[in-house]
């Protein structure tokens, strides 16, 4: 069974040879793939297909990639959007990100780079779909809701699992308390920020992280996981 099985991708590009090349490669990786040659077709397909990731070419006749991205975001669907362009223009990148794109790639690009970008978006937005995600000494099994550290299964509550998964997937990045609260407890959480400290303390105990070398505290900034 391939790790990408069950992940739906929508490819949108008006160049048939690019669509065919990417479609064959991504199907070979285990993804379920649908293609569209233009923006209008992409929107019609997305309504039924409900892709996890949409890969949109910017420059298309009629409805361009920006318009498709804007429409997908207006539907409030949980979807990752990667935009493709032949122009390495800062304004294009800013526009795409400002209307809700999650990532941006400039043509020509390697297939391996695109695959890495797709997997990065899935780890962040749909970690359970990838089966086991490996990050250094951590193994996150999204289907079993289980995390292993150095091959030992951690006994975690549901909230501890969600928090550690979030920290590990974003290893190397500093995550502030407000970011953690919003992601794990929701924007309307009415409790105190120190609940984050309570759960971090519990995770450190279960990881044997007495010296805080795995989950580091950056005073005034937040927390960062280092893969030791």
N, C-alpha and C positions, 0 to 999 in steps of 0.2 A: 504494500500500500504506500503510495507516495504521500509526502507530507502535505501537498497542496490539494489533495482530493477533497472535493466539496466546496472549493473556493471558486466563485463565479467572477470572471473578468469580462469587461466590455471594451473592445478595441474600436476606436473611431478614427479613421484616416481616409482621405480621398485618393491615396496612392495604393492601388491594388497589390503591388509587389511587396510593399511594407506590411500591409494587412496579412498577406499570406505567410510571409516570413515569420512575423511575430505570432500569428495564430498557431502555426505548426510547432514552433519552439515551445510555446506556453502549454499547448496540449500535451506535448511530450513530457513536460514537467508535472503533469497531473491536474492542471487547472481545467475547469469547464469554461469554454470561451465562446463568445458571440462577437461578431464583427458588424460594423456599420460603415458605409461609405460617406455618410454625411450626417449633419446634426439632427435633422428631422427624423431620420431613420433611427438614430441613436436614442432619441427620447422615446420613440414608440417601443423599441426593444427593451429599454430600461424599465418601462412600466410593468412588464410581465416577467422579465428575467431577474430583476432586482439584484444587480451585480454588487459584489463587495468592493470591487475596484473598477474604476473607469479610467482608461488611458485615452486622452483626448488630444488630437492634433489641433493646434490653434488655427492654422490657415486652411480653411475649407470654404468652398463656394456656398453662398446662401447663409445658413446659420453656422457661425464659426464656433471654435472650441470654447471661447469665453461665454458665449450665449448658452451653450449646452451646460457648462459648469454652473452658471447662474441659475438655470432651470432646475438642475438636480439639487442644488442647495435649497431652492425655494420649496421643494417638495419635502424638506426636512427628513430625507432618508439618511440612514447611517451608511455612508459610502465614502471611500477614499478616492481622491481624484489626483491623477498624475497628468500633467499637461506636457505636450511635445511641441517643439517649434524648430524651424530651420533658422530662426533669427536669434542671435545671442544679444538680445536687447534688454537692458535693465528695466525699461518701462513695461515691456511685455511680462517680465517675471513679476514685477510689482503688481500689475493689473491682475494677473492670474491668481496670485496669492491673496490679494485683497478681496476677490469675489468668492474665495472659499477653496481654491486649489490647495492640496496638501504638499505637492512636490512639483518640480519643474525639470525637464530634461531638454537639452539642445541637440538637434540632429546634426551630424550623425552620432549615434551612441552605440555602445556594445550591448549585445543581448544580456550578457552577464550583469552589466550595470543596471539595466532595466529590471532584471530578476531580483537583484539586491534591493532596489527601491521598492518593488512590490512587496517583498517579504518584510521590509522595514515598516511599511504602512500596515500590513497585517498584524505584525507583532504589537504595534501600538493601538490599533483599533479593533482587531478581531483575533486576539491571541489564542483563543480556543480552537480556531480553525486550523492552525498549523500543527495540531497534535503536540508533540514535544518540542519545545523551544529550548535551545542550549545557549547559555550565557556563562562562559567560564565554568566555575564549579557548580553552577545551578542548572537544574533540569526542570522546566515548567511544563507539566502535562495539563493542557487546557481542558481536555475531555474528562479526565479524572479529578480535576481541580486539586492537583497534587504538586508539591514542589519538593525536589530533592536537592540537598546540599552535600557535595562530596559523597554521592550515592546513598545518603541516608534520608529517608522520608521525614520531613518535618511535620510535627503534629500542630496543625494550624486551624484556628477558627476561620469561618468564611471571610470575615473582615481582615484578619491577618493575612490570609491567602491573597486577597485583592490588593492589599497594601504592599506586600513583599513583591508580588508580581509586577506592580507598577514601578516600584523602585528598581527592580532588577532589569526589566526591559529598557528602562531609561538610564541604565548604568552610565556613570561618568557625567551625568547632568545633575545640576543642583535643582532640587525640587523644593519650593517654598511650602510653608504650612498652608497658606491659602490654596495653592495648587493642589496639594494633597487632599485637603478637605473637600474641595470642589469635585475632584475625581472620585474619591472613595465614599464620601458621605453625602455628596450632592450640594448644589449651590444654595439650597434652602435650609441647610443644616443649622439648627438654632443653638447648638451647644458651644462649648468653649474650645479654643484652639489647642489647649493642653491635652485634649484627647489624642492628638497625634503623638505627643511625647509618651503617653502611656503605652500606645501600641508599638512605638519604636523600641521602647524599653523591653517589652515582651518579646519582640522579634530578636533583639540582641541576645536575650537570655537563651532563646531556642537555638540560635546560631552559635552559641558559645563565644560571642563577640564582646568579651569583657573590656577590651581595649579600644572598642569602637573603630576597628580597622576595616570592617566590612561596610557597616552603615555609619558613615561619618557625619558629624554635625559641623556645619559651617555657620558660625555664630552670626545672627542677623540675616542669614540668607536661606538656610534650610538644610536639607539632607542630601547626601550623595552616596550611592553604592559603588564601591570599588571591587572589581572582580579579582580576588586574591587566590 
